[in-house]
Amino acid sequence: MTPAPEKTGAARTLVPYAVLTVAAMALDQWIKYLVETGLPFQEKIDLLPFLALFRTYNTGIAFSMLSSFGDTGLIVISLVVSAFIVYLAFRSSPGQLFARLGFAMILGGAMGNVIDRAVYGHVVDYILFPTPSWSFAVFNLADVFISIGAILVVLEEFVGWRREARPSND
């Protein structure tokens, strides 16, 4: 019996991030299952003065944009963007910790929402930040992962830019 081929160095260093991606997807899907099976549809449940649960469906992306593309179109767009994120992750260096964490979180969140679209035909949203005069859009944990991931990628770019901007002491 021949041993399995050794993983390439780049792929091996991405394994922890792949685990994070799968964990983000699994947590997102588990919470959405709990929401779908235990939270009434479009009834606000106040948790804190500024936080409520409110199950609703989103047929578009961020703030229901592009809903006219339909499920298939949005799935294709999400998969193309996800493939680009994977490409960027493979191009990142092991020292770009924030970027790699960010790419993993973005990918986990995006794939969590793709699963919803493929299974339900919409994305399940349930987190609401209401105030007496205004309410933020309803969103889900996958959206939180995507947002935090994007912040981490931007932070990595800023940190990298700051490192490069330092004058040398030659």
ChimeraX commands (.cxc) that place a marker at each C-alpha (Angstrom):
marker #1 position 0.00,0.00,0.00 radius 0.5
marker #1 position 1.47,3.34,-0.98 radius 0.5
marker #1 position 1.18,6.29,1.39 radius 0.5
marker #1 position -1.07,9.18,0.46 radius 0.5
marker #1 position 0.71,11.98,-1.38 radius 0.5
marker #1 position 2.03,14.68,0.90 radius 0.5
marker #1 position 0.08,17.92,1.02 radius 0.5
marker #1 position 1.71,20.94,-0.50 radius 0.5
marker #1 position 3.08,23.52,1.92 radius 0.5
marker #1 position 0.53,26.17,0.92 radius 0.5
marker #1 position -2.42,23.82,1.28 radius 0.5
marker #1 position -1.18,22.50,4.62 radius 0.5
marker #1 position -0.94,26.00,6.09 radius 0.5
marker #1 position -4.55,26.66,5.07 radius 0.5
marker #1 position -5.99,23.61,6.86 radius 0.5
marker #1 position -6.81,25.48,10.12 radius 0.5
marker #1 position -8.63,28.11,8.07 radius 0.5
marker #1 position -10.59,25.44,6.21 radius 0.5
marker #1 position -11.62,24.05,9.60 radius 0.5
marker #1 position -12.74,27.55,10.64 radius 0.5
marker #1 position -14.74,27.85,7.40 radius 0.5
marker #1 position -16.53,24.55,8.01 radius 0.5
marker #1 position -17.14,25.44,11.68 radius 0.5
marker #1 position -18.64,28.81,10.68 radius 0.5
marker #1 position -20.92,27.11,8.13 radius 0.5
marker #1 position -21.98,24.45,10.63 radius 0.5
marker #1 position -22.69,26.95,13.43 radius 0.5
marker #1 position -24.63,29.17,11.03 radius 0.5
marker #1 position -26.74,26.27,9.77 radius 0.5
marker #1 position -27.37,24.90,13.28 radius 0.5
marker #1 position -28.60,28.28,14.53 radius 0.5
marker #1 position -30.77,28.73,11.43 radius 0.5
marker #1 position -32.28,25.29,12.07 radius 0.5
marker #1 position -33.10,26.35,15.63 radius 0.5
marker #1 position -34.59,29.60,14.35 radius 0.5
marker #1 position -36.68,27.83,11.70 radius 0.5
marker #1 position -38.01,25.25,14.15 radius 0.5
marker #1 position -38.47,27.41,17.23 radius 0.5
marker #1 position -38.97,31.07,16.37 radius 0.5
marker #1 position -42.31,32.39,15.15 radius 0.5
marker #1 position -42.26,34.04,11.72 radius 0.5
marker #1 position -42.06,37.84,11.76 radius 0.5
marker #1 position -42.78,38.22,15.47 radius 0.5
marker #1 position -40.27,40.33,17.36 radius 0.5
marker #1 position -38.88,38.79,20.53 radius 0.5
marker #1 position -37.03,41.39,22.59 radius 0.5
marker #1 position -33.86,40.15,24.28 radius 0.5
marker #1 position -32.38,43.51,25.28 radius 0.5
marker #1 position -33.54,47.08,24.67 radius 0.5
marker #1 position -31.36,47.14,21.54 radius 0.5
marker #1 position -31.45,43.47,20.47 radius 0.5
marker #1 position -34.31,41.29,19.29 radius 0.5
marker #1 position -34.92,38.07,17.41 radius 0.5
marker #1 position -37.11,38.42,14.34 radius 0.5
marker #1 position -37.32,35.54,11.85 radius 0.5
marker #1 position -37.77,36.68,8.30 radius 0.5
marker #1 position -36.58,35.72,4.83 radius 0.5
marker #1 position -34.28,37.57,2.46 radius 0.5
marker #1 position -34.59,36.77,-1.23 radius 0.5
marker #1 position -31.71,39.06,-2.20 radius 0.5
marker #1 position -28.30,39.82,-0.79 radius 0.5
marker #1 position -27.40,42.58,1.68 radius 0.5
marker #1 position -30.58,44.58,2.37 radius 0.5
marker #1 position -32.48,42.47,-0.21 radius 0.5
marker #1 position -30.50,43.91,-3.12 radius 0.5
marker #1 position -30.36,41.93,-6.36 radius 0.5
marker #1 position -33.43,39.85,-5.49 radius 0.5
marker #1 position -34.41,40.12,-9.16 radius 0.5
marker #1 position -31.48,37.78,-10.00 radius 0.5
marker #1 position -33.43,34.88,-8.48 radius 0.5
marker #1 position -32.06,32.02,-6.41 radius 0.5
marker #1 position -29.96,30.51,-9.18 radius 0.5
marker #1 position -28.39,33.83,-10.16 radius 0.5
marker #1 position -27.55,34.69,-6.55 radius 0.5
marker #1 position -26.10,31.22,-5.95 radius 0.5
marker #1 position -23.90,31.60,-9.04 radius 0.5
marker #1 position -22.76,35.07,-7.94 radius 0.5
marker #1 position -22.01,33.77,-4.43 radius 0.5
marker #1 position -20.05,30.80,-5.77 radius 0.5
marker #1 position -18.00,33.02,-8.10 radius 0.5
marker #1 position -17.20,35.42,-5.24 radius 0.5
marker #1 position -16.39,32.45,-2.98 radius 0.5
marker #1 position -14.02,31.02,-5.60 radius 0.5
marker #1 position -12.28,34.40,-5.77 radius 0.5
marker #1 position -11.97,34.40,-1.95 radius 0.5
marker #1 position -10.37,30.93,-2.09 radius 0.5
marker #1 position -7.98,32.20,-4.78 radius 0.5
marker #1 position -7.00,35.15,-2.58 radius 0.5
marker #1 position -6.54,32.85,0.41 radius 0.5
marker #1 position -4.15,30.64,-1.57 radius 0.5
marker #1 position -2.21,33.71,-2.68 radius 0.5
marker #1 position -1.88,35.06,0.86 radius 0.5
marker #1 position 1.24,34.32,2.84 radius 0.5
marker #1 position 1.24,32.40,6.14 radius 0.5
marker #1 position 2.18,35.64,7.89 radius 0.5
marker #1 position -1.06,37.30,6.82 radius 0.5
marker #1 position -3.02,35.95,9.78 radius 0.5
marker #1 position -5.81,38.55,9.77 radius 0.5
marker #1 position -6.40,38.13,6.03 radius 0.5
marker #1 position -6.51,34.36,6.26 radius 0.5
marker #1 position -8.90,34.45,9.22 radius 0.5
marker #1 position -10.99,36.97,7.31 radius 0.5
marker #1 position -11.09,34.88,4.14 radius 0.5
marker #1 position -12.16,31.82,6.18 radius 0.5
marker #1 position -14.95,33.77,7.90 radius 0.5
marker #1 position -16.16,35.33,4.64 radius 0.5
marker #1 position -16.20,31.95,2.95 radius 0.5
marker #1 position -17.98,30.25,5.86 radius 0.5
marker #1 position -20.65,32.95,5.96 radius 0.5
marker #1 position -21.10,33.06,2.20 radius 0.5
marker #1 position -21.45,29.28,1.97 radius 0.5
marker #1 position -23.91,29.26,4.89 radius 0.5
marker #1 position -26.13,31.67,2.96 radius 0.5
marker #1 position -25.66,29.67,-0.28 radius 0.5
marker #1 position -26.91,26.56,1.52 radius 0.5
marker #1 position -30.02,28.50,2.60 radius 0.5
marker #1 position -30.66,29.68,-0.95 radius 0.5
marker #1 position -30.21,26.18,-2.37 radius 0.5
marker #1 position -32.40,24.48,0.26 radius 0.5
marker #1 position -35.07,27.10,1.05 radius 0.5
marker #1 position -34.96,29.51,-1.90 radius 0.5
marker #1 position -34.16,32.37,0.49 radius 0.5
marker #1 position -31.80,33.25,3.33 radius 0.5
marker #1 position -33.06,32.93,6.91 radius 0.5
marker #1 position -32.46,36.14,8.87 radius 0.5
marker #1 position -33.20,36.58,12.56 radius 0.5
marker #1 position -31.05,39.23,14.31 radius 0.5
marker #1 position -32.57,42.70,14.70 radius 0.5
marker #1 position -31.18,45.82,16.38 radius 0.5
marker #1 position -34.26,47.99,17.03 radius 0.5
marker #1 position -34.29,51.43,18.64 radius 0.5
marker #1 position -37.33,53.57,19.46 radius 0.5
marker #1 position -36.87,55.55,16.25 radius 0.5
marker #1 position -35.02,53.21,13.88 radius 0.5
marker #1 position -34.29,49.54,13.22 radius 0.5
marker #1 position -31.24,48.13,11.51 radius 0.5
marker #1 position -31.79,45.51,8.81 radius 0.5
marker #1 position -32.48,41.95,9.94 radius 0.5
marker #1 position -29.47,39.70,9.39 radius 0.5
marker #1 position -27.95,36.39,10.50 radius 0.5
marker #1 position -24.73,34.89,11.85 radius 0.5
marker #1 position -23.41,34.24,8.33 radius 0.5
marker #1 position -23.69,37.97,7.64 radius 0.5
marker #1 position -21.77,38.66,10.87 radius 0.5
marker #1 position -19.02,36.27,9.74 radius 0.5
marker #1 position -18.84,37.99,6.35 radius 0.5
marker #1 position -18.66,41.46,7.93 radius 0.5
marker #1 position -16.03,40.55,10.53 radius 0.5
marker #1 position -14.06,38.71,7.85 radius 0.5
marker #1 position -14.08,41.77,5.60 radius 0.5
marker #1 position -12.90,43.94,8.50 radius 0.5
marker #1 position -10.04,41.51,9.16 radius 0.5
marker #1 position -8.96,41.56,5.50 radius 0.5
marker #1 position -8.99,45.36,5.47 radius 0.5
marker #1 position -7.10,45.39,8.77 radius 0.5
marker #1 position -4.45,43.09,7.26 radius 0.5
marker #1 position -4.08,45.46,4.32 radius 0.5
marker #1 position -3.72,48.41,6.66 radius 0.5
marker #1 position -1.16,46.61,8.84 radius 0.5
marker #1 position 0.77,45.52,5.74 radius 0.5
marker #1 position 0.69,49.04,4.35 radius 0.5
marker #1 position 1.97,50.42,7.67 radius 0.5
marker #1 position 4.81,47.88,7.69 radius 0.5
marker #1 position 5.84,48.84,4.15 radius 0.5
marker #1 position 5.57,52.59,4.88 radius 0.5
marker #1 position 8.21,52.49,7.63 radius 0.5
marker #1 position 11.50,54.05,6.53 radius 0.5
marker #1 position 14.45,51.74,6.63 radius 0.5
marker #1 position 17.31,52.36,9.04 radius 0.5
marker #1 position 20.06,51.86,6.44 radius 0.5
marker link #1:1,2 radius 0.2
marker link #1:2,3 radius 0.2
marker link #1:3,4 radius 0.2
marker link #1:4,5 radius 0.2
marker link #1:5,6 radius 0.2
marker link #1:6,7 radius 0.2
marker link #1:7,8 radius 0.2
marker link #1:8,9 radius 0.2
marker link #1:9,10 radius 0.2
marker link #1:10,11 radius 0.2
marker link #1:11,12 radius 0.2
marker link #1:12,13 radius 0.2
marker link #1:13,14 radius 0.2
marker link #1:14,15 radius 0.2
marker link #1:15,16 radius 0.2
marker link #1:16,17 radius 0.2
marker link #1:17,18 radius 0.2
marker link #1:18,19 radius 0.2
marker link #1:19,20 radius 0.2
marker link #1:20,21 radius 0.2
marker link #1:21,22 radius 0.2
marker link #1:22,23 radius 0.2
marker link #1:23,24 radius 0.2
marker link #1:24,25 radius 0.2
marker link #1:25,26 radius 0.2
marker link #1:26,27 radius 0.2
marker link #1:27,28 radius 0.2
marker link #1:28,29 radius 0.2
marker link #1:29,30 radius 0.2
marker link #1:30,31 radius 0.2
marker link #1:31,32 radius 0.2
marker link #1:32,33 radius 0.2
marker link #1:33,34 radius 0.2
marker link #1:34,35 radius 0.2
marker link #1:35,36 radius 0.2
marker link #1:36,37 radius 0.2
marker link #1:37,38 radius 0.2
marker link #1:38,39 radius 0.2
marker link #1:39,40 radius 0.2
marker link #1:40,41 radius 0.2
marker link #1:41,42 radius 0.2
marker link #1:42,43 radius 0.2
marker link #1:43,44 radius 0.2
marker link #1:44,45 radius 0.2
marker link #1:45,46 radius 0.2
marker link #1:46,47 radius 0.2
marker link #1:47,48 radius 0.2
marker link #1:48,49 radius 0.2
marker link #1:49,50 radius 0.2
marker link #1:50,51 radius 0.2
marker link #1:51,52 radius 0.2
marker link #1:52,53 radius 0.2
marker link #1:53,54 radius 0.2
marker link #1:54,55 radius 0.2
marker link #1:55,56 radius 0.2
marker link #1:56,57 radius 0.2
marker link #1:57,58 radius 0.2
marker link #1:58,59 radius 0.2
marker link #1:59,60 radius 0.2
marker link #1:60,61 radius 0.2
marker link #1:61,62 radius 0.2
marker link #1:62,63 radius 0.2
marker link #1:63,64 radius 0.2
marker link #1:64,65 radius 0.2
marker link #1:65,66 radius 0.2
marker link #1:66,67 radius 0.2
marker link #1:67,68 radius 0.2
marker link #1:68,69 radius 0.2
marker link #1:69,70 radius 0.2
marker link #1:70,71 radius 0.2
marker link #1:71,72 radius 0.2
marker link #1:72,73 radius 0.2
marker link #1:73,74 radius 0.2
marker link #1:74,75 radius 0.2
marker link #1:75,76 radius 0.2
marker link #1:76,77 radius 0.2
marker link #1:77,78 radius 0.2
marker link #1:78,79 radius 0.2
marker link #1:79,80 radius 0.2
marker link #1:80,81 radius 0.2
marker link #1:81,82 radius 0.2
marker link #1:82,83 radius 0.2
marker link #1:83,84 radius 0.2
marker link #1:84,85 radius 0.2
marker link #1:85,86 radius 0.2
marker link #1:86,87 radius 0.2
marker link #1:87,88 radius 0.2
marker link #1:88,89 radius 0.2
marker link #1:89,90 radius 0.2
marker link #1:90,91 radius 0.2
marker link #1:91,92 radius 0.2
marker link #1:92,93 radius 0.2
marker link #1:93,94 radius 0.2
marker link #1:94,95 radius 0.2
marker link #1:95,96 radius 0.2
marker link #1:96,97 radius 0.2
marker link #1:97,98 radius 0.2
marker link #1:98,99 radius 0.2
marker link #1:99,100 radius 0.2
marker link #1:100,101 radius 0.2
marker link #1:101,102 radius 0.2
marker link #1:102,103 radius 0.2
marker link #1:103,104 radius 0.2
marker link #1:104,105 radius 0.2
marker link #1:105,106 radius 0.2
marker link #1:106,107 radius 0.2
marker link #1:107,108 radius 0.2
marker link #1:108,109 radius 0.2
marker link #1:109,110 radius 0.2
marker link #1:110,111 radius 0.2
marker link #1:111,112 radius 0.2
marker link #1:112,113 radius 0.2
marker link #1:113,114 radius 0.2
marker link #1:114,115 radius 0.2
marker link #1:115,116 radius 0.2
marker link #1:116,117 radius 0.2
marker link #1:117,118 radius 0.2
marker link #1:118,119 radius 0.2
marker link #1:119,120 radius 0.2
marker link #1:120,121 radius 0.2
marker link #1:121,122 radius 0.2
marker link #1:122,123 radius 0.2
marker link #1:123,124 radius 0.2
marker link #1:124,125 radius 0.2
marker link #1:125,126 radius 0.2
marker link #1:126,127 radius 0.2
marker link #1:127,128 radius 0.2
marker link #1:128,129 radius 0.2
marker link #1:129,130 radius 0.2
marker link #1:130,131 radius 0.2
marker link #1:131,132 radius 0.2
marker link #1:132,133 radius 0.2
marker link #1:133,134 radius 0.2
marker link #1:134,135 radius 0.2
marker link #1:135,136 radius 0.2
marker link #1:136,137 radius 0.2
marker link #1:137,138 radius 0.2
marker link #1:138,139 radius 0.2
marker link #1:139,140 radius 0.2
marker link #1:140,141 radius 0.2
marker link #1:141,142 radius 0.2
marker link #1:142,143 radius 0.2
marker link #1:143,144 radius 0.2
marker link #1:144,145 radius 0.2
marker link #1:145,146 radius 0.2
marker link #1:146,147 radius 0.2
marker link #1:147,148 radius 0.2
marker link #1:148,149 radius 0.2
marker link #1:149,150 radius 0.2
marker link #1:150,151 radius 0.2
marker link #1:151,152 radius 0.2
marker link #1:152,153 radius 0.2
marker link #1:153,154 radius 0.2
marker link #1:154,155 radius 0.2
marker link #1:155,156 radius 0.2
marker link #1:156,157 radius 0.2
marker link #1:157,158 radius 0.2
marker link #1:158,159 radius 0.2
marker link #1:159,160 radius 0.2
marker link #1:160,161 radius 0.2
marker link #1:161,162 radius 0.2
marker link #1:162,163 radius 0.2
marker link #1:163,164 radius 0.2
marker link #1:164,165 radius 0.2
marker link #1:165,166 radius 0.2
marker link #1:166,167 radius 0.2
marker link #1:167,168 radius 0.2
marker link #1:168,169 radius 0.2
marker link #1:169,170 radius 0.2
view
